[in-house]
């Protein structure tokens, strides 16, 4: 039996007045898994927990069979792209992409080659010397993806990556994400509140509500009725 890349085991976490409760889920090598839910459902907090940002009240999150908290940050091989992209505004696109490589003390030649490769892959060679404040939403998203992918992550975490983009750019980047998934063969966890986006991109979809993972379904079964009436209401299945 294939060992999951990410194993979430009875995980609970309190942050302020909000709590993630008793979440369990296995996500497998090279899977593209979507987490779907309303704003405030706890999707981003769960994604941050998978990245190892927080120790839970109970339970554990494992990365390749080892507690993510026991793996040094530089060895986790997890890329994270936030909804607001999280780019360093005082750095150029080139400097943003190369930042993680410098932290890993790669030599200048290797850094230059990897930045060039990522820029070509994501069609951003022409903006390498620009700063984030001068970029369009699509260009910022591609830069954020390049910065995450240049470290060759085993797991790529995407928090509402297309929510702020216009329809044409959104469609283009969705297609690019599928190409990235195919080329890099990494496990991707995508947070979204967009039903069609989740179905189009993911093989399986987890539905979150009030800090709980209520259900996990294959994408083609997303709109089949659920026992949980809150999920039915969220998906528009209630009569």
C-alpha positions in Angstrom: 0.0 0.0 0.0 1.3 3.5 -0.9 2.4 5.6 2.0 0.7 9.0 2.0 2.9 12.0 1.4 0.8 13.9 4.0 -1.0 12.1 6.8 -3.2 14.2 9.0 -4.1 12.2 12.1 -6.8 13.4 14.5 -5.3 16.9 14.4 -6.8 19.7 16.5 -5.5 23.2 16.8 -6.7 26.3 18.6 -5.7 29.8 17.3 -7.4 32.7 19.1 -11.1 31.9 19.3 -11.0 29.5 16.3 -10.3 25.8 16.4 -9.5 23.0 13.9 -11.1 19.9 15.3 -10.3 16.2 14.9 -9.1 16.4 11.3 -7.9 13.2 9.6 -6.9 12.8 6.0 -4.3 11.0 3.8 -2.9 12.8 0.7 -0.8 10.7 -1.6 2.3 11.1 -3.7 1.7 13.3 -6.8 -1.9 13.9 -5.9 -3.6 17.2 -6.6 -6.0 17.6 -3.6 -8.4 20.5 -3.2 -9.8 21.8 0.1 -13.1 23.5 -0.4 -15.1 25.7 2.0 -16.5 29.1 2.8 -14.4 32.0 4.1 -13.6 31.3 7.7 -13.9 27.6 7.5 -10.3 27.0 8.6 -8.8 26.2 5.2 -5.7 28.4 5.4 -5.1 27.5 9.0 -5.1 23.8 8.0 -2.7 24.5 5.1 -0.3 26.4 7.5 -0.5 23.4 9.9 0.5 21.1 7.0 3.5 23.4 6.4 4.5 22.9 10.1 3.8 26.4 11.3 1.9 25.3 14.4 2.0 22.5 17.0 -1.5 21.1 17.4 -3.4 20.6 20.7 -3.8 17.0 19.7 -2.9 14.6 16.9 -0.1 15.0 14.4 0.7 15.9 10.8 3.2 13.6 9.0 5.3 14.4 6.0 6.6 11.2 4.3 6.0 9.3 7.6 7.7 11.7 9.9 6.1 14.5 12.0 6.5 17.7 10.0 7.5 19.5 13.2 10.5 17.2 13.6 11.8 18.0 10.2 14.0 21.2 10.0 12.4 24.0 8.0 15.1 23.9 5.3 14.6 20.1 4.9 10.8 20.0 4.6 10.7 20.5 0.8 7.3 22.3 1.1 6.5 25.3 -1.1 3.8 27.7 0.0 2.0 30.3 -2.1 -0.4 32.6 -0.2 -3.4 34.4 -1.7 -1.6 37.7 -1.5 1.5 36.1 -3.0 3.8 37.1 -0.1 6.5 38.6 -2.3 9.2 40.8 -0.8 8.3 44.2 -2.1 11.8 45.6 -1.8 13.3 42.8 -4.0 13.1 42.4 -7.7 11.4 39.4 -9.3 14.8 37.8 -9.8 15.8 38.4 -6.1 12.4 37.0 -4.9 12.9 33.8 -6.9 16.5 33.3 -5.8 15.9 34.0 -2.1 15.3 30.4 -1.0 18.3 29.2 -3.0 20.5 31.7 -1.3 19.2 30.6 2.1 20.3 27.1 1.2 23.7 28.5 0.3 23.7 27.5 -3.4 26.5 28.9 -5.5 25.9 31.8 -7.8 26.1 29.8 -11.0 23.5 27.3 -9.8 21.2 30.1 -8.6 21.4 31.9 -11.9 20.7 28.8 -13.8 17.7 27.8 -11.7 16.2 31.3 -11.7 16.6 31.4 -15.5 14.9 28.0 -15.8 11.9 29.0 -13.6 11.5 32.3 -15.4 11.4 30.6 -18.8 9.0 27.9 -17.5 6.6 30.5 -16.2 7.1 33.1 -19.0 8.4 35.8 -16.7 11.9 36.4 -18.2 10.9 39.9 -19.2 10.1 41.1 -15.6 13.1 39.7 -13.7 14.4 43.2 -12.9 11.0 44.6 -11.9 9.7 44.9 -8.4 6.3 43.3 -7.3 4.6 46.7 -7.0 4.9 47.2 -10.8 3.4 43.8 -11.7 0.0 42.6 -12.7 -1.8 40.0 -10.6 -0.9 37.2 -13.0 2.7 38.2 -13.0 2.8 38.3 -9.2 1.2 34.9 -9.1 3.8 33.5 -11.6 6.6 35.0 -9.6 5.3 33.4 -6.3 5.0 30.1 -8.1 8.5 30.4 -9.4 9.9 31.2 -5.9 8.2 28.1 -4.5 9.0 25.7 -7.3 12.7 26.7 -7.7 13.3 24.7 -4.5 11.9 21.5 -6.1 9.3 20.9 -3.4 7.8 17.5 -2.7 4.6 19.3 -1.6 3.2 22.6 -3.0 0.6 24.4 -0.9 -1.6 26.9 -2.7 -3.9 29.2 -0.8 -6.7 30.6 -3.1 -4.1 31.1 -5.8 -6.4 32.4 -8.5 -9.1 34.3 -6.5 -7.8 37.8 -7.3 -7.3 37.3 -11.0 -9.4 38.2 -14.0 -11.1 35.3 -15.9 -8.7 35.1 -18.8 -5.6 35.1 -16.5 -7.3 32.7 -14.1 -7.9 30.2 -16.9 -4.4 30.5 -18.2 -2.9 29.9 -14.8 -5.1 26.9 -14.1 -3.8 25.3 -17.2 -0.2 26.2 -16.2 -0.8 24.6 -12.8 -1.8 21.3 -14.4 1.4 21.5 -16.5 3.5 22.2 -13.4 1.8 19.3 -11.6 2.7 17.0 -14.5 6.3 18.4 -14.9 7.3 18.5 -11.2 5.4 15.4 -10.1 4.8 17.0 -6.7 1.9 16.6 -4.3 -0.3 19.7 -4.5 -2.9 20.9 -1.9 -5.1 23.6 -3.3 -7.4 25.7 -1.1 -10.3 27.3 -2.8 -14.0 28.3 -2.4 -14.6 27.9 -6.2 -16.5 24.6 -6.9 -15.6 24.5 -10.6 -11.9 25.2 -9.9 -11.8 22.3 -7.4 -13.5 19.9 -9.8 -11.4 21.0 -12.8 -8.0 20.7 -11.0 -8.3 18.1 -8.3 -8.8 14.4 -8.2 -10.2 14.5 -4.7 -11.8 17.3 -2.8 -12.1 17.8 1.0 -14.9 20.0 2.3 -14.3 22.1 5.4 -16.9 23.8 7.6 -16.4 25.4 11.0 -12.9 24.0 11.5 -13.8 20.4 10.6 -13.1 18.3 7.5 -16.6 17.2 6.9 -16.1 14.9 3.9 -13.6 13.8 1.2 -15.0 13.0 -2.2 -13.7 12.2 -5.7 -14.2 15.3 -7.8 -16.8 13.7 -10.1 -18.9 12.9 -7.1 -18.8 16.4 -5.5 -22.4 17.2 -6.1 -23.9 13.9 -4.9 -26.0 14.5 -1.8 -24.3 14.3 1.7 -25.6 13.2 5.1 -24.4 16.6 6.5 -27.0 19.2 5.7 -24.5 22.1 6.1 -22.5 20.6 3.2 -25.7 20.3 1.1 -26.5 23.9 1.7 -22.9 25.1 0.9 -23.0 23.2 -2.4 -26.6 24.3 -3.2 -28.0 20.8 -2.9 -30.7 21.6 -0.3 -34.3 21.7 -1.6 
